[in-house]
Every structure is written in structure tokens, then in C-alpha cells.
Amino acid sequence: GQYGLAQCLTFGDGVPRDLNEAARYYRLAADQGHAPAQCCLAQFYLHGQGLPKDHDEGVRYHRLAADQNYIPSQLALGSMLIDDEHIP
């Protein structure tokens, strides 16, 4: 439910678009181990959407999802390595 609501808030699907609220719901789902929510929250951190930009937190949430074999986060981390970005 939390991830679904976060998606609706992200894209304005049936509700007004609100990235701050979306980030809050992604975090609730992510902190319960939901890999797609961890990936979305990572992207929010990396791009400063709905919360302050924080590269290290973005990488941390991508790692949590990647450790669950969530391919989009594995690809994101791999791209960061190829682009020679700092990965703590």
C-alpha cells in the first residue's frame, strides 16, 4: 500500500503530485525492506526530489535493494561505477 501510494503521489495518478509526500511513503516502504521502494527512494536522494540531495543515502538505499537482487538498483550502482562516481 505505501509503495503504491508513493507511486500515485510521484506521478499525480488520481491525487495531486507531491514529491515530499511520495518520499515519505517510499521511506516507509523502503524501511520495511521493499526493494522497489528502496530503489525509488535512492533516486529521490540522488536527484534531490522530495527531500534534500544526499548521494551517500542514495547509494545506501540502492545497495539495500541490490542486495535483494533488485536489478534496477544493481544497474544503477554499476552505472555509477562505470561513470567513476564516488560510492561509499
C-alpha positions in Angstrom: 0.0 0.0 0.0 2.7 2.5 0.9 4.7 2.0 -2.3 1.5 2.2 -4.4 0.5 5.5 -2.8 4.1 6.8 -3.2 3.8 6.0 -6.9 0.5 7.8 -7.2 2.0 10.8 -5.5 5.1 10.7 -7.7 3.1 10.8 -10.9 -0.1 12.6 -9.8 -2.2 9.5 -10.6 -5.6 10.1 -9.0 -4.1 12.5 -6.5 -2.2 15.8 -6.7 1.5 15.3 -7.4 3.5 15.7 -4.2 7.1 14.6 -4.2 7.6 15.4 -0.5 4.8 13.0 0.5 5.9 10.5 -2.1 9.4 10.4 -0.5 7.8 9.9 2.9 5.8 6.9 1.7 8.7 5.5 -0.2 10.7 5.7 3.0 8.0 3.8 5.0 8.0 1.0 2.4 11.8 1.0 2.0 12.4 0.8 5.7 10.3 -2.4 5.7 12.6 -3.9 3.1 10.6 -3.2 -0.1 13.2 -3.3 -2.8 11.3 -1.2 -5.5 10.7 1.5 -2.8 14.3 1.4 -1.8 15.3 2.0 -5.5 12.8 4.9 -5.9 13.9 6.5 -2.6 17.5 6.1 -3.7 16.7 8.0 -6.9 14.9 10.7 -4.9 18.0 11.2 -2.8 20.4 11.2 -5.7 18.4 13.8 -7.6 17.1 15.8 -4.6 13.4 15.1 -5.3 11.1 15.5 -2.4 14.0 15.6 0.1 17.5 17.1 0.2 20.0 15.7 -2.2 22.2 13.1 -0.5 24.5 11.0 -2.6 25.5 8.6 0.2 21.9 7.9 1.2 21.0 7.3 -2.4 23.8 4.8 -2.7 22.9 3.2 0.6 19.3 2.6 -0.5 20.4 1.3 -3.9 22.6 -1.2 -2.1 19.8 -2.4 0.1 17.7 -3.1 -3.0 20.6 -4.5 -5.0 21.4 -6.9 -2.1 17.8 -8.3 -2.7 18.7 -8.9 -6.3 16.6 -5.9 -7.5 18.0 -5.4 -11.0 17.3 -1.7 -11.4 19.4 -0.9 -8.4 22.1 -3.2 -9.4 22.2 -1.4 -12.8 22.2 2.0 -11.1 25.2 1.0 -8.9 27.0 -0.4 -11.9 26.4 2.8 -13.9 27.8 4.8 -11.0 31.0 2.7 -11.0 31.4 3.0 -14.8 30.9 6.8 -14.5 33.6 6.8 -11.8 31.2 8.2 -9.2 32.1 8.0 -5.6 30.4 5.0 -4.0 31.0 4.9 -0.2 
